[in-house]
């Protein structure tokens, strides 16, 4: 998420070492293959908005699958870094919780890094009741600081019924369940302007070399190939993770995520050198490096799908949540805006996921009820209908999603089960993998500015990682 983060959606917290179940190269390949099949089977956008019968709660009334207590007179605060449409859609989920329980819920806008934001709230004696944490590392930090409270029996039961073991595991610390992964992200997608591809005669690539060929074809047609939201460092970490996972493989990915190997490892050099084939190619990035570093994630999307057949760029990399930002343009997902899986750099295409977890900070009947609600298919279905959202909840019907593209992405995520890798930067300590202007975010922004400095980038990454991990 960010992310994300985000994202609005950005990130995921760091350094738990338990964020993802180890899987074989073959399992990752199967998951990637399922995604590729799903996306290539996509048709047009059934309806650009949500369900036509959607009401204030975000969807037409359906039978409740979760039992919630009466909470008349209770008040709750929920903190998250979400902004714009993402925030507004989540508020509709909270509105339905209010209708069913009688509680009053207030959304508290947070800032990155959210752990610092929460620390100031707690120091001031006014912590929110529940926080949406975008990293497994952040969950661990909240537990280590004594802020987070374990989920109660009802929330844990709802989670066990609706989530695969892998998604439950990344919300655990020390064997106890603390997090409900309410929102997921498929971060292995590249979105493209269909008219640009058609005019250029470019084809959807399946490999990195084919991606470079498509980029050159688009460039030759008079359109800059890529839009990069470099002002948000999390987007750059996502680029790196997809290249690294596919090229170095899942075992190395797990090792680097835990800092069991150093950032000066030859595998990191290879991934950075590969990234430089795009980031360092003159006129391949909209606005050049300086322009990209001033472009925030939402603008990186909208500038790809505005300007008719002469947008600022033909492609933009990021997760399924890109659809929220496409919705701010006149482009329709599945028709004007299409998507393909992140191409394979090595033997298999990458499958990288992220997510945001609800964590209870003020233990109460109302806070635990909200965690239970967010673990239910009822809550996720409301936001699924509104678009730009993906749930790891396996009991959310695919038909809840508003278009074929989103349905297929959701089906592929659930079908992958535990065969995915969680966002690497989100597994790291937040000081390294989740803080604007510092650590990995800053090192990769500097690398975008100077893609020839592979060795220097590795040294800075390793120095910052060693400090953050305490090595």
Secondary structure, DSSP 4 states (H G I P E B T S, - for coil): -----BTTB----B--S-SS----HHHHHHHHHHHHHHHHT----S-SSS-TT--TTSS------S-----TT-EEEEEE---HHHHHHHHHHHHHHHHHH--EEEEEE--SSHHHHHHHHHHTT---SEEEES-HHHHHHHHHTT--B---HHHHHHHHHHS-HHHHHTTEETTEE-EEEEEEEE--EEEEEHHHHHHHT----SBHHHHHHHHHHHHHTTS-SEE--TTSHHHHHHHHHHHHHHHH-HHHHHHHHTTSS-TTSHHHHHHHHHHHHHHTSTTSBTTHHHHHTT--HHHHHHTTSSSTTS-S-SEEE--TTHHHHHTTSS--BTTTEEEEEPPBSSSS---EEEEEEEEESS-SHHHHHHHHHHTSHHHHHHHHHHSS-B---TTS-GGGSSSHHHHHHHHHHHHHTT--EE-HHHHB-HHHHS-TTSHHHHHHHHHHH-TT-HHHHHHHHHHHHHHHHT-
